[in-house]
């Protein structure tokens, strides 16, 4: 049993060293067609690091030749296979810009956005990549509205927009929790929620944004100076009706009613 294991390890090491020796020879070769055939071989074997290394050299050499288009697309796919989605997206972008009617242009446009979607960061982080993923997928839908991938692209865009809405929700909560610390954060909470509702009107967080506006306006009234107090009580009442009209059985109705009762009892007719 032990002998079989040793034999197996020796065979595997021989294959590994042989493979490395072969790869090193190909790297040094000046036979570019041979090098390209090996790049495709490594790509098909899912050895994407090797295929990308070879193709990085070949795409420059093959410019203007019959291999130029395919080699560029395979380079983009090689980086995609390595999960280096940013670099892959750049090469997919280069491909469909260089070959707007190319054989792989639809796939290049799709994967340019899809890769960035896979690499989209947590909502708490910078969302530049998320915005770019949405932009690339929107372009894909404009070019291929009837594609079999159009529904998938739309669903991904909705998912990414919800992530952006959630990022705004986190900011809205942060402003509310900061209260009057170093400024009027309740007003910042209201403005952030209003902008989020404008940018993402169909978000699943819509009710929470509207409630946070009501809650912030209530807290704002509590810390107001006398000359602004009546106006802010009325703001609370108006926001209450805004919430209840849209969510008559909303999950925050009990708290909303409490804010309304407090504010409405303090509004004077002389205002």
Secondary structure by P-SEA (a helix, b strand, c coil): caaaaaaaaaaaaaaaaaaaaaaaaaaaccaaaaaaaaaaaaaaacaaaaaaaaaaaaaaaaccccaaaaaaaaaaaaaaaacaaaaaaaaaaaaaaacccccaaaaaaaaaaaaaaaacccccccaaaaaaaaaaaaaaaaacccccaaaaaaaaaaaaaaaaaaaaaaaaaaaaaacccccaaaaaaaaaaaaaaaacccccaaaaaaaaaaaaaaaaaaaccccaaaaaaaaaaaaaaaaaaacccccaaaaaaaaaaaaaaaccccc
